[in-house]
Amino acid sequence: QVQLVQFGGGLVQAGGSLKLSCVASGSGFSINGMAWYRQAPGKQRVLVAHITSGGITKYADSVKGRFTISRDNAKNTVYLQMDSLKPEDTAVYYCNTQRALALYWGQGTQVTVSS
């Protein structure tokens, strides 16, 4: 069983920065990929960033160059550093991992960017 607990988020002005954290319980963190998704009001949940167990990253085009995903295997934690935030980044952000066929989600964190 995996539990993901998120920290961070909040309200920030456009151009500002926020950092999200997601702590995973259970074993196997270091050998599994981790991801951040977001869901804006009235829209589907979409992938923002992914990091493999080996640290290879990929990003949605909309956040490339502004967001950075990273992980600390010693702390079972994945991070999302968000810089140069835009109002369109406003959404609920979720961390995610997959074990076998099961998907696990964090509780969600609201990020609101004011113009």
N, C-alpha and C positions, 0 to 999 in steps of 0.2 A: 504494500500500500504506500502511496506517495501523497504527501500533503505539500502544497505550495502556499506560502504566506508572503504577501506583498507588503512593501513599505514605500513611502514616498508619495509623490503626486501633490496636487493642490492647484492653486491659482497663481498664474504668472502673467506678466505683460509680454506682448509680442517682442521677440528678440531676446527674451530671457532664457534661463536654463533650469532644468529640473533633472533629478536623478531618481530612478526607480530601482528598487531592490526586490529580489524574490528569493526566499530561503526555502530549500527543499528538505523535507524530512525523509527518512528511510535510506536504504542503501542504493548504490548504483549511480549516484549523481554524476560521478566523473566520467562514466562511460556512455552517457546519454546526451543527445542534443537538447538544447533549450531554446525557447523562442518567446518573443513578445508579439502579441496581437493587440489590435485596438478595434473598438466599435463605437462609431459616432451615432448620435441619435437618428433613428430611422434608417440606418444603414447596416450592412452585414459586417460581421467580424472579419478583419483582414490581417494578414501577416505583416508585421512591421520589420522584424529582424530575427535572424536565427544564428545560433552558434553551435558548431559541432563539438564533440568531445575533444577533438584536437585543436579547437580554437579557430576553425575556419568560419568566417562570417559571411552573411549575405543580408541585403537590405532591400526593402521596397524602394522603388525609384523616388517616391515622394519624400523619403527621409535620408537618402544617400548624401553624405557629406555633412549632415547635421546631427544624426544620431549615431551612437556607438554602443554596441552590445559587447559585454565582456563577462567573464566568469572567474570565480575563485573556488576551485575544487576543494580546497582545504576548509572553506566555510560553507560549502554546499549552496553557494549563492550565485545568482546571475544578476547582472546590472543592465540598466538602459540609461545611458547618459544622453540627455536631449538638450541640444543647443540650438540657438537661433530659432526658437519656437515661433510658430505661426498660428493664427486663430484656427486654421483648418486642421491643426494637430489636436484640437479639443476632442476628447473621446474618453471612454473608459478603457484602460489598458489592462491586459491580462497576460500573465506569464503562463507558459505551457511546456509540457514535456510529454513524451510518449514512451510507454513501456509495453512491449509486445503490441497487442492490438488496442490497448487502453490509452485514452487521452486524459491527461490531468490538467486542471486549470487552477490558477490562483483565484482569490476572491474578487479581484478587480479593483482598480484604483482610478479615481477620477482625475483627469488632467484638463484644466481649463485655461485657455490662452486668450487673454483679452487684447483687443486691438487698441 
